[in-house]
């Protein structure tokens, strides 16, 4: 039942929202709808990727089938049989296991947690952008994030059953909550902050440190907002929620836990132990991986708009969003946020998906740049609101900031166009140093995309659409202004994603292993059909790298064990064997019959007859 305002008029749930939230309720729904359609499109058609995705899927299925909740177990990686898997904390695996419990052991179920996280991230980007610079910034930021190739079709991103998108969601949510609390825009519960921090740490462990680095300036600059109680409650919730699992895991497996969770994935990477040197040439020799070069394609075409936006935000300083009085969210913090979550991986990272968290503040920076450039047309606050305590300084700074943003928007768009269809404008030169290679003629589609964003940003913010209400049959009415905003937001998102990404590919970008993925699924499904439930499949030693089998085991759902060839020849208990093509003649005396084979993988599943009498 609705409450009543001071006039006695009944108020609905939407009416009770603050004015900004009421005005933005529709665009938020449009962002949610489009993001859901984009991310979930044909989500379950692609076979599991035979590396990270199959590992987490295998571990999640072992949670469901074997009850390995406390210590996830993985088969087909270090060992053929299920063994403790502790390279990452278990939250992502738990969520995949819950999804498998609901949807069954399918590719769709494995990917649902990451897909939901990507949708949540898109909505979060819109909401934070709205706080930074109004609805225009939110819409542009959401469109930029949702059309980033590395986010939607990148390996281990939104459409992969892995940890990175969940890690990005929890980390970005944590930074956003603490940020709005620090600046006084919202009073955020410390229990909520501790809960989100716990989810972050339980998803990717020490990699969460990049987000805590991003938070570092906030309690220093806004220390009056972080009372001892706030810090104590948030810390206590995090310590309890994470500490119980750490203690239980250590008590269960001892030093193996320390080796797997810290020494192997973190410490050895930092000191360079057991890590082959990369063959990648980087713009900065000190860096480990060419992120600064690959960003151009992974964040195409927004990388150059982000760069100029970061410069403009840093130079023009703190700005008050057009819809709010008081102290706003500084775009300078967006720049710091992007640098903080990227910097550690510049030195120790070796994969592009490690820096997916950078795309959140980068998209928000582009949204701020566009909204600031359109500031003269999109400001919804009155002149009186803008000329309060700091009125003269605000008016002067607003004009200077808008001029700088217009120059930045034009410059960034021109650079993105010159980068061409692959987004590459610069890279390491053959003789050392950097090589700049603009594309002639430029990619004019970039201009069209930016123009669509600018028009859409203006439409979702501009006032004065008449009539504001339209009567419908049955006593219903339509808020035309709100309807146009929703329609505009949805259309802009759909157009930008359609032009830059298209219908998301069934296969992730950068993953050229489709034949391998398909063959492991086919071979595993054939095994599940042919081998009786519970019957063990025995594996010839060195039939393939052990971690190949994680995807195969997910589909086959049969226990496996590696045994010597001599035992394959003589043990009457062994009925099914997975062997190489060259290995099959070794068991000819058992009259092997081929159940399934893959020339691509050089693997053959055979059913063995009884061994010869000795």
N, C-alpha and C positions, 0 to 999 in steps of 0.2 A: 504494500500500500504506500502511495506517495506521501511525502511530507507536505507541509504548507509554508508558504513564505509569509512575510510580515503583513501582506494584504489579505491573507486567508485563502489565496488561490492554491489549489493542489499542484504539487510539483512532481513530475515523473523522475525516473532515475537519470535520464539524460539532462533534464532541467537542473538537477542538483549538481551537475558538473560545473566547474568554473567556466567563465565565458570562453576562454581560449580552447578548453577541451570540448565544449559543445560545438564550437565552430569547426573543430578539426576531427570530430567523431567520424564523419563520412569519409574524408580522405584516408584516415587510418584504416577503415574497412576496405577501401579500394586497394591500398598497399598490401594488406593481408591477402585479399583475394587474388591479386595478380601474382604475388610472390608464391602463393600456394600452387597456382596453376603452372608456373614456370618450373618450380623445383620438383614437383611431383609428376610432371609429364613423363610417362613411360619409365617410371623410376625402377620398376622391377624387371625390365626386359633384359638388361645387360647381365651376363654372367659375372660372378665374383672375380675381382682382380686377384691374380694369383700371388700377390705380395701382401701388403698391409691389410687390405680388406678381407681377404680370406683368413688371415690370422685371427682377426677380431671376431669374424663370423664363426670360425671353428671354436674359439674359446667360449663365445656366447652359447653355442649349441651344447658344449660340454657343461655349462652351468645348468641348462635346462635338463639335459639327459642324465648327467652324472651328479647333479647337486653341488657342484664346485663353486659355491657362492663366495665364501671367504677368500679362498685362493683360487682364482681362475686357472683352469688347466687348458693347455693347448696340445693338440696332436699334429704330427706332420711338420714340426719345425726343428727343434734341437733333437727330438726323439720321435719315433714313429708312434709310440703309445702316448696317451695323455699324461702330461707332466706340468708342474707348476709354471705359470706364465706371469711374471711380475715385472716386465720391462716398463709397464705403465700401471698406474693405479686402476682400480676396477670399475669406476662409475660408468664409463662408456660401454664396457662389456655387460654390466648389469642392465643398462637401458636396452641394449640389443637383445639380451636374454628375455626381458619383459616383452619386447616387441615380438620376438619369436613365439613366446607363449600365447600372444594374442592372435597373430597372423599365421603362425606356422613357420617351419624352417625354409623360408624363401628369401630371395634376394631383396624383395620389397621390404620384408620385415627387418632385415639387416640394416637397411638404409634409412628406415623411418626416423630414428633419433637424429641423425645428421640432417635429414631433410627438414624436420621440424625446427631444428636449431637454425638452419639457414632462413626459414620463414620468419622465425622470431627475431633474428638479427636484422632482417630488412625492416621489420616494424620498429625495432629499437632504433635503427639509424634514422628513420623518419621522425620518431618522437624526440630524439636528442637533437636532430637538426632543427626541429620546430622550436625547441628551447633556445638554441643558439641564435637563430635568425628568423624565426617564424615559419609558416607553412611552406613558403617558397623554398627555403633552404632544406626543409625536411623532404619535400618531394624530389628535389634535385639529388640530394644525397642518397635517397632510397633508389632512385633510378640508376645512379652511378654504381652503387653497390650491387644491385641486381643484374646489371649488365657487364660486370667485370668477369672476363673469361676464367680467371683463376678461381673465382668464387663459385660459379655455376657449373662449368664443365671441366674444371681443373682436377687433377689427380688428388685424391684424399680430401676433396672439398665437399660441397653440398650434397652431391649425388653419389657419395661413397660412404660405405659403412666404416668409418674410421673415427679418430678422436679430434681431429683438427677443427671442425666446425663447432662441435660442442665446446671445445676449449675456447674458441673465439667468442662464442655466445656468453659463457659464464664470465670470462675475463672482461669483455666489453660491458656487460651488465654491471659488474662490480665497479669498474671505473666510472660509469655513468651515474650510478647511485651515489658513490662517494663524492663525485664532482657536484651534483646538484645539491647534495647536503652541505658541502663545504661552502658553496656560494650563497646559501640561504634560500635557494629557490624551492626546496622541499625539505621537510623534516623526515629523514629516512630512519627507519628502525635499525638499531645496531644488530638486532637479532637477524634481520633480513640480510644485512651486510655480511655477518658471519656465516649465514647459510650459503650465500652465493660464493663467498671465498672458499668455503668447504667444498662445494661442488667443483670449483675451479681446480683446487689442489687434488681432488680425487679423480679428476679427469686426465690430467697430464703431468702431475707431480711438479718437478723442479722447473719445467718450462713456464709454469705460472709466474715465476719470478719476474718476467718481463712486464706483466701487468702491475705487479706491486711496485716496480720501478716507475711506471707511469704515474702511480698514485703519490709518489714520494713528495712532490712539492705541496700538495693540498693541505696536509696537516701542519705544514710549516707556515704557509702563507695565511691560512684560515684557522689558526690553532684555537681561536675562541669557539669554533664550532665543534671541536672534538674534546668534549669533557672526559674526565677520567672514567666516568660511568660508561659513556659511549664506547671508548676504546676498550675498556675492560670487558663489557658484554660481548662485543664483536670478537675479541680475541678468545674469550672463553668458549663461545659457540664454535668457533673454528677449531680450537684445540681439541675439544671433546669430539666433534664430528669427524675429524680426520685422525685424531690420536688413537681412538679405539681400534681402527682398522690397522694402523701402523703397528700398534702394540700386539694385536692379535696375530698379524702376519709374521712379525718377528718371532713371537713365541712359538709359532707353528713350524716355521722353516729355518729359523736362526739366521746365520750369516749369509745364507743364500739370498735372503731378502735384500740385504745391504748390497750384495754384488749385483743383483738384477735391477733394483730400483734406482741405484745411485752410481755405483762404480762403473758398470758397463755402459749405460746410456748417457751418463753425464760426465763423470770424472775422466774416463778414458778419452772421451771426445775433446774435453778441454785441454788435456795434456798431450793429445795426439797419439796416445798409445793404441796399437792395433788398428790404426786407421790409415788406409792408403792415401797418399797425397792426391789432391784433386788435379785433374788435367785441364781445368777451366782457367782461362785467362780472365783476370778481373781488371776493372778500371783502377782499383786501388790494390796493389800487390799484397798488402797486409790482410785483406779480406779473404775469406775462405772460398766463397762461392759468388758467381757474377750476378748477384741480386740487382745491382744498380743498372746492369745492362738488360736483364730479363724482365725487370719491372715494366719496360716499355710495352712488351707484348702481353704480359700477365695482367696489366692494368690498362690495356688499350681501350679507348684513346685518352683515358683520363689522367695518365701519368703527368703529362706536361701541364695540364690545368691544375693538378695538385701542386706541382713545383712552384708555379707562379702564385698560386693561392697561398702557399706557405710563406712565400716572401712577403706578399701583401699583408697577410695577417700579422706577421712578425713586425713589420714596419709600422703599420697603422695602429697597432695596439688594441686595447680592449674597446669593444663597441657594445652599446646597449641595443638589444633586439628591438625591432620596431613595435612589437606588440606589448612590451613590458616596460615598466618604470623600474627604478632601482638598479641594483648591480646585476649585470647580465653575465652570461657565460662567455668567457674570453676565447676568441679563436686562437690566441697564442697557445692555449693549453692543448688544442687539437694538434698543433705542430709538435709540441713536446710529446704528446701521447703517441703520435706516429713514430717519432724518433726512438722513443723508449722501447716500444715493442719490437722494433726492427734491429736496434743496435746490437744486442747480444748475438743475434744470428748472423750478422755480418762477419763476425769473427769465428763462430763455431758451427753455423748452419751449413748444410750441404744439399738441402732439398727446397724447392720453391714453396711447397705447402707449409713450411715452417712459419712463413711470414704472412699467412692469411690474416692474422689479427691486424696487420698494418692497413688493410683495405677499409676498415671501419673508420678510423679517424681521417684517412685520406679522402674517403667519399664525403665525409662531413665537411672537410675543408673545401672541397669543390662546391658543395651545396652552399656554404657560407659565401664563397666568392661570387657565385651567380646571384644569390639573393642580395648581396651588398651592391653589386653592379646595377641591379634593378631597383635599388632602394628608393629612388625618387618616385617610382610608379607603384611600389608595393607597400609602402608604409601605411599601416592602418591606424596607428596612434595619432592623436591630434597634436597640433602644434603646441597647445598648452601642456600636454603631457611631456613633450620633449624639451620644454623650456622651464623646467623646475629649478631645483637647487644648482644643477650644473648645466643650465640651459645653453648659455653662450658657448661654452666649451664643447657641448654635445653637437650643436648646430655646425660649428666650424669643423669639428672632427668628422662629422657625418659627411659633409661635402667632400673633404679631402679623402676620406676612406672610399667614398663611392667613385671618385675619379680614379683612384689607384686600382680599384677593383675592375673598372671598365677596361683600363689599359691591360690589366692582368688577364682578364677574360679574353680579350682580343689576341693578346700575345700567346696565351696557352692554346687557344683554338688553332692559331696559325701554325704553331710548332707541331701540334697533333696532326694537322693536315699534311705537313711536310714529311712526317714520319711514314706516311703511306699506309697501305692496307695491313702490313704486318706490325705496324707501330714502332718500328726501329728507326731512330734518327741518329744514334751514336753507338759506339762500341769500341773495344780495344783495337788499336791500329796494328797492322802486321809488324811494324818496326818499333812497337812500343808506344805508349801514350794513348790518346783517344782519337778516334776517327769519326767525323761528322759527315753523314751522307744523306742529305735531303732527297726526297722522292720528287721527281719531275715527270708528269704533272702531279700535283698534290692529290690527296684523297679528299674529294669534295664532300663525301658523305658525312665527314666529321662536322662540316659546317651545318648541314641539315639537322644532324642530331642535336647539336648545341642550340640551334634555333628553336627546335621543338621544345627543348628543356626551358629555354627562356620564355617562350610563349606560355607554356604550361604553368611555369612558376608565377607568371603575372596573373593568369586566369584564376588560379586557386587562392590568390591573395586579394585581388582587386574587388572592390565593393561596387554597389550601384546597379546590380542586375535587376531589371524590372520586367514583369511584376515579381514581387518577392514571394508571393503565395498564389497557388493555382488550385481552384476548387475542383474536386473530382466527384464522380457519382458515389452515392452512399454516404455523403457527409464527410468524406475524406478530403484532405488538402495536401498539396505537394509544395514543399519549400523549394522553389525554383533555384534560388541562390545556392543552397546546399547541394541540390541535385547536380547542378552544373559543376560544382567543385569536385564532387565524387566522380562524375563522368570524365572530367578533365584529368584528374589524378590517374584513374585507371587507363585512359587512352595514352597518356604520356608514357607511363611505365611500359605498357604493351608495345608501343611504337619503338621506344628506345631499345628495349630488349630484343624486339624482333629484328631491328636493323643490325645491331651489334653482335648478338648471339644467335638469333634465329631460334627455331624450335630446338631446345637443348638436345644435343646428341645423346644417343643411347650409350655411346662410349665416351669416356672422359677425355678431354683434350690432353695431349701429351702422353697418352697411354697407347703405345703401338703394339700392345700384346694381345689384341683381340683373338687371334687364332689360338694362342695358348690358353686364354680364359675359356674359350668355347670348347676346346678339346678336354680340358679338365672337367667341365660340367658334363659333357657327353659321356666321358669315360666313367665319371662318378655315378651318373644316373643309370647307366647300363649296369654297373656293379650293383646298385640298389635293387634293380629289377631281377638280376640273375642270381645273386648270392642270397641264400636264406638269411632272414633276420637273426642277428647274433653270431652268425658264422664269421670266423676270423679270416682276413685276407693277409697272407704272408708275403713279404717283400724281399726280393733279391737284393743283396747288399750292393750299394752304389748304382741302383737302377736309375736314380736321379738324385739331385740335391734333396735333402730331406724336407726342406721347407716348401718344396713343390707340392707336397701331399696335403697341405692344410686345406686347400680348396677341394681337392679330390675327396678327402675324408668328409667334408661338409656335405657333399652331394651323396656320397656312397653310404654314409651313416653305418659303417661297419668297422669293428675293431681291427687294428693292423699291428703287425709285428715283423721286424726285420730278423731274418734267420740266414745262416750259411746255406750255400747251394747244396752242400752234402745233405743237409737236413731236408731240403726240398725234395731230394731224390729218394730219401729213405723213410721219412716219417709218414706213417699211414694216417695220422691225424690231420695232416695238411691236405686240404682239398683244393683251395683256390690260391693262386700265386700271381703277383704282379711282377713282371720281369721285363728286361729289355729284349728287343728283337734278337740280339746276338746271344742272349742268355737262354732262350727257349730250348735250343738243341741240347743244352746241358741236362734237361730233364726228359729227353725223348724216351727213356726207358719207362716212363710213367704214362706214356701215350697222352700228352697234353692236348686238350681241345681248346681252341681259341674262343673265349667268351666275348671279348672286346679288344680292340687294338687302336692305336693312334700312331701313324707314321710321323706326325708332327712332333709328338712327344717321345717317340721311340719307346713306347710302353705297350705291353701286351698283358691282358688278364687272361689267365688260362685256368681251366679246370683239370686237375690231375687225376689220373687213374690210380689204382692201387700199386704200390711199389712191387718190383719183381722179388720173388722168393730168393733169399740168399742161399 
